[in-house]
Amino acid sequence: MQPKDRLPYSPIVGRPTLMLPGGGRMVCWVIVNVEEWDINQPMPRTVLTPPAGGAPMPDIPNWAWHEYGNRVGFWRLLEVLDRLDIKAVLALNGACIESYAPIAEAARARQWEFLGHGFVQKNLQKVEDERDAIRRTAAAIAQFTGRRPRGWLGPGLTETWETPDLLAEEGYEYVCDWVLDDQPVVLKTRTRPLVNLPYTQECNDVAMMLIQHHQAAEYERRALDQFAQLHEEAAKATRIMALVVHPYIMGAPHRLKYFRRTLEEIRRHEDVLFWTGEQILDWYLGQRPG
């Protein structure tokens, strides 16, 4: 399979103009990723290299580093979002609803959107039964919220060649893994189209802090630089900007203020809409003929 089998190349110039309601110019959506790391497996990411090398199990230091985010960091992020009256999207492993019930309850109480993010934090290419993982995630979210999730974000943005087909067949309407545009695009599947919403690898704390090893201030600088450019371009055609955070990264004490200041600055713009993924999806489907 080739990318063109999923979606044709489409330059952003020359497309039909997408219009937002009420004089809106662009959309910002905030995605908070909450994951469960299995202490009996190698850790998905590490802050400390094991002193003897390899992938020891249990890896207490690196498991605890991540666990701090769900115990402490999430609640810092939540306070910022509450203060600015921003309804975020909770991308979570299906298993987290039981393992981290207070987090799920806090998001449900605020009417955040729940976004499927695998059943546990594991590369989809290493999951034994991908369809089962997709189904279990949807079932866990539906049982807890009373609604099936409409969107999906692969753990670590991972997919197999079959993932879009399985997602469409299991009732998902949008995905975030194809990070290649500033507007929604449509993926072909073997049954029905699947919309891909603009996500981000650049304004993503994993990339900045854990891979590129930037100082904490890079999150604010980069996010506001990106926002300024997209806001300017949005004068001609709507742009979508995602801000992605993980509680164990941007919820750390020395990083939180840069997340807060980023949102405070964007929030000052009355022509920027803070939407959830399903709000973006419904708007896009209403704009797109057929």
C-alpha positions as CSV (number, residue, x, y, z in Angstrom):
1,M,0.0,0.0,0.0
2,Q,1.1,3.6,-0.7
3,P,-0.1,6.9,0.9
4,K,-2.0,7.7,-2.3
5,D,-4.2,4.7,-1.6
6,R,-5.4,6.5,1.5
7,L,-5.5,10.1,0.4
8,P,-4.5,12.1,-2.7
9,Y,-2.0,14.9,-2.6
10,S,-3.8,18.2,-2.1
11,P,-2.0,21.5,-1.8
12,I,-3.6,23.8,0.8
13,V,-3.7,26.6,-1.8
14,G,-6.6,26.5,-4.2
15,R,-9.0,24.5,-2.0
16,P,-12.6,25.6,-1.4
17,T,-12.6,28.1,1.4
18,L,-13.6,26.8,4.8
19,M,-15.6,29.3,6.9
20,L,-16.0,29.4,10.7
21,P,-19.2,30.7,12.4
22,G,-19.5,34.0,14.1
23,G,-16.5,35.6,12.6
24,G,-14.1,33.0,13.8
25,R,-10.7,32.9,12.1
26,M,-9.0,29.7,13.3
27,V,-9.5,26.9,15.8
28,C,-7.3,25.7,18.6
29,W,-7.8,22.4,20.2
30,V,-6.0,21.1,23.3
31,I,-5.3,17.4,23.7
32,V,-4.2,16.0,27.1
33,N,-2.8,12.5,26.7
34,V,-3.3,10.1,29.7
35,E,-1.7,6.7,29.4
36,E,-1.2,3.6,31.4
37,W,2.3,2.1,31.4
38,D,2.6,-1.6,32.3
39,I,5.3,-1.9,34.9
40,N,5.8,-5.5,33.8
41,Q,6.9,-4.4,30.3
42,P,9.7,-2.2,29.0
43,M,8.8,1.5,29.5
44,P,7.6,3.3,26.4
45,R,9.9,6.2,27.2
46,T,12.6,6.9,29.7
47,V,14.0,9.8,31.7
48,L,16.9,7.8,33.1
49,T,19.0,5.3,31.2
50,P,19.1,2.1,33.2
51,P,22.6,2.0,34.7
52,A,23.2,-1.6,33.5
53,G,21.7,-0.9,30.1
54,G,19.0,-3.0,28.4
55,A,15.4,-2.8,29.5
56,P,15.1,-4.0,33.1
57,M,11.8,-5.0,34.5
58,P,10.4,-3.7,36.7
59,D,11.9,-0.3,35.7
60,I,10.8,1.6,38.9
61,P,12.5,5.0,38.2
62,N,11.0,5.4,34.7
63,W,7.6,4.0,35.6
64,A,7.4,6.4,38.6
65,W,8.5,9.3,36.4
66,H,5.4,8.8,34.3
67,E,3.2,7.9,37.2
68,Y,3.9,11.4,38.7
69,G,2.0,12.9,35.8
70,N,-1.2,11.0,36.6
71,R,-0.9,11.6,40.4
72,V,0.1,15.3,40.3
73,G,0.8,16.8,36.9
74,F,-2.7,16.2,35.5
75,W,-4.3,18.2,38.2
76,R,-2.0,21.2,37.5
77,L,-3.0,21.1,33.8
78,L,-6.6,20.8,34.8
79,E,-6.4,23.9,37.0
80,V,-5.0,25.9,34.1
81,L,-7.7,24.7,31.7
82,D,-10.4,25.4,34.3
83,R,-9.2,28.9,34.9
84,L,-9.2,29.8,31.2
85,D,-12.6,28.0,30.6
86,I,-11.1,25.7,28.0
87,K,-12.8,22.3,27.3
88,A,-10.0,20.0,26.4
89,V,-9.9,16.6,24.7
90,L,-8.8,13.6,26.9
91,A,-6.9,11.1,24.7
92,L,-6.6,8.1,27.0
93,N,-5.9,4.4,27.0
94,G,-9.1,2.5,27.6
95,A,-7.6,0.8,30.6
96,C,-7.0,4.2,32.3
97,I,-10.7,4.6,33.0
98,E,-10.4,2.0,35.7
99,S,-6.7,2.5,36.7
100,Y,-7.0,6.3,36.9
101,A,-10.7,6.7,37.6
102,P,-10.4,10.2,39.3
103,I,-8.9,11.6,36.0
104,A,-11.7,10.1,33.9
105,E,-14.3,11.4,36.3
106,A,-12.8,14.9,36.3
107,A,-12.9,15.0,32.5
108,R,-16.4,13.6,32.3
109,A,-17.6,16.2,34.9
110,R,-16.2,19.0,32.6
111,Q,-17.7,17.4,29.5
112,W,-14.4,16.9,27.8
113,E,-14.4,14.8,24.8
114,F,-12.9,11.3,25.2
115,L,-10.6,10.3,22.4
116,G,-9.6,6.6,22.0
117,H,-5.8,6.1,22.4
118,G,-5.4,2.4,22.4
119,F,-6.3,0.1,25.3
120,V,-2.9,0.3,26.9
121,Q,0.1,2.3,25.8
122,K,1.6,0.0,23.3
123,N,2.7,0.3,19.7
124,L,-0.2,-0.9,17.6
125,Q,2.2,-2.8,15.4
126,K,3.0,-4.9,18.4
127,V,-0.6,-5.5,19.6
128,E,-1.6,-9.1,19.0
129,D,-5.2,-8.3,18.0
130,E,-5.6,-4.8,16.8
131,R,-9.3,-4.9,16.2
132,D,-9.9,-6.2,19.7
133,A,-7.8,-3.3,21.2
134,I,-9.9,-0.8,19.2
135,R,-13.1,-2.4,20.3
136,R,-12.1,-2.7,23.9
137,T,-11.1,1.0,24.0
138,A,-14.5,2.1,22.5
139,A,-16.4,-0.2,24.9
140,A,-14.6,1.2,27.9
141,I,-15.2,4.8,27.0
142,A,-18.9,4.1,26.0
143,Q,-19.6,2.4,29.3
144,F,-18.1,5.2,31.3
145,T,-19.4,8.2,29.4
146,G,-22.6,6.8,27.8
147,R,-21.2,7.7,24.3
148,R,-18.9,5.9,21.9
149,P,-15.7,7.8,21.1
150,R,-15.8,9.4,17.7
151,G,-12.1,9.9,17.4
152,W,-8.9,7.9,17.6
153,L,-5.2,8.7,18.3
154,G,-2.8,5.8,17.9
155,P,-0.4,5.2,20.8
156,G,2.7,7.0,19.8
157,L,0.8,7.8,16.5
158,T,1.4,4.2,15.5
159,E,-0.7,2.4,12.9
160,T,-0.7,-0.7,10.8
161,W,-1.7,-0.5,7.1
162,E,-5.1,-1.8,8.2
163,T,-5.8,0.6,11.1
164,P,-7.9,3.2,9.2
165,D,-10.0,0.3,7.8
166,L,-10.5,-1.2,11.2
167,L,-11.4,2.2,12.8
168,A,-14.0,3.0,10.2
169,E,-15.5,-0.5,10.5
170,E,-15.7,-0.1,14.3
171,G,-17.6,3.2,14.1
172,Y,-14.8,5.8,14.5
173,E,-15.3,8.9,12.5
174,Y,-12.0,10.7,12.7
175,V,-8.3,9.9,13.4
176,C,-5.3,12.1,14.3
177,D,-2.3,10.1,13.2
178,W,-1.7,11.5,9.8
179,V,0.0,14.8,10.8
180,L,0.4,16.4,7.4
181,D,-2.0,19.3,7.1
182,D,-3.4,22.4,8.8
183,Q,-7.0,21.5,7.7
184,P,-8.9,18.3,8.0
185,V,-8.3,15.8,5.2
186,V,-10.2,12.6,4.2
187,L,-8.8,9.1,4.3
188,K,-10.1,6.4,2.1
189,T,-10.9,3.1,3.7
190,R,-12.5,-0.1,2.4
191,T,-15.9,0.9,3.8
192,R,-16.4,4.6,4.3
193,P,-14.3,7.8,4.5
194,L,-12.4,8.6,7.7
195,V,-11.6,12.2,8.5
196,N,-8.1,13.1,9.8
197,L,-8.0,16.1,12.0
198,P,-4.8,18.3,12.3
199,Y,-2.7,17.1,15.2
200,T,0.8,18.1,15.9
201,Q,4.3,16.7,16.3
202,E,5.9,20.1,16.5
203,C,3.8,21.6,19.4
204,N,4.0,18.3,21.2
205,D,5.8,18.2,24.5
206,V,7.1,14.7,23.8
207,A,9.0,15.8,20.8
208,M,10.3,19.0,22.3
209,M,11.3,17.9,25.8
210,L,12.0,14.2,25.5
211,I,13.4,13.9,21.9
212,Q,14.8,17.3,21.1
213,H,15.8,18.0,24.8
214,H,14.8,21.7,24.7
215,Q,14.4,23.8,27.8
216,A,10.9,24.2,29.2
217,A,10.5,27.7,27.7
218,E,10.6,26.2,24.2
219,Y,7.0,25.1,24.5
220,E,5.7,28.7,24.8
221,R,8.1,30.2,22.2
222,R,7.4,27.6,19.6
223,A,3.6,27.4,20.2
224,L,3.2,31.2,20.0
225,D,5.4,31.4,16.9
226,Q,3.3,28.8,15.2
227,F,0.1,30.4,16.3
228,A,1.2,33.8,14.9
229,Q,1.8,32.3,11.5
230,L,-1.4,30.2,11.4
231,H,-3.4,33.2,12.6
232,E,-2.1,35.3,9.8
233,E,-2.8,32.6,7.1
234,A,-6.3,32.1,8.5
235,A,-7.3,35.5,7.2
236,K,-7.6,33.8,3.9
237,A,-8.7,30.3,4.9
238,T,-9.4,28.6,8.2
239,R,-6.5,26.9,10.0
240,I,-6.6,24.3,12.8
241,M,-3.9,24.3,15.5
242,A,-3.4,21.5,18.0
243,L,-1.6,21.8,21.4
244,V,-0.6,18.5,22.8
245,V,0.5,17.9,26.4
246,H,1.2,14.9,28.7
247,P,0.8,15.2,32.4
248,Y,4.2,13.8,33.2
249,I,5.9,16.4,30.9
250,M,4.1,19.8,30.9
251,G,2.6,19.0,34.3
252,A,6.0,19.1,35.9
253,P,6.5,22.1,38.2
254,H,9.2,23.8,36.1
255,R,7.2,23.5,32.8
256,L,3.6,24.4,33.8
257,K,3.9,28.2,33.5
258,Y,4.9,27.9,29.8
259,F,1.7,25.9,29.0
260,R,-0.3,28.4,31.0
261,R,1.2,31.5,29.3
262,T,0.7,29.9,25.9
263,L,-3.0,29.4,26.4
264,E,-3.4,32.9,28.1
265,E,-2.0,34.6,25.0
266,I,-4.0,32.6,22.5
267,R,-7.1,33.1,24.6
268,R,-6.8,36.9,24.2
269,H,-7.8,36.6,20.5
270,E,-11.6,36.7,20.2
271,D,-11.5,35.3,16.7
272,V,-9.9,32.0,17.9
273,L,-12.3,29.2,18.8
274,F,-11.3,26.6,21.4
275,W,-13.1,23.5,20.2
276,T,-13.0,19.7,20.8
277,G,-12.2,17.2,18.0
278,E,-15.9,16.4,17.5
279,Q,-16.8,20.0,17.1
280,I,-14.1,20.4,14.4
281,L,-15.4,17.3,12.8
282,D,-19.0,18.4,12.7
283,W,-18.1,21.8,11.4
284,Y,-15.9,20.3,8.6
285,L,-18.5,17.8,7.5
286,G,-21.0,20.7,7.3
287,Q,-18.6,22.6,5.1
288,R,-17.8,19.8,2.8
289,P,-20.2,19.0,0.0
290,G,-21.4,15.4,0.1
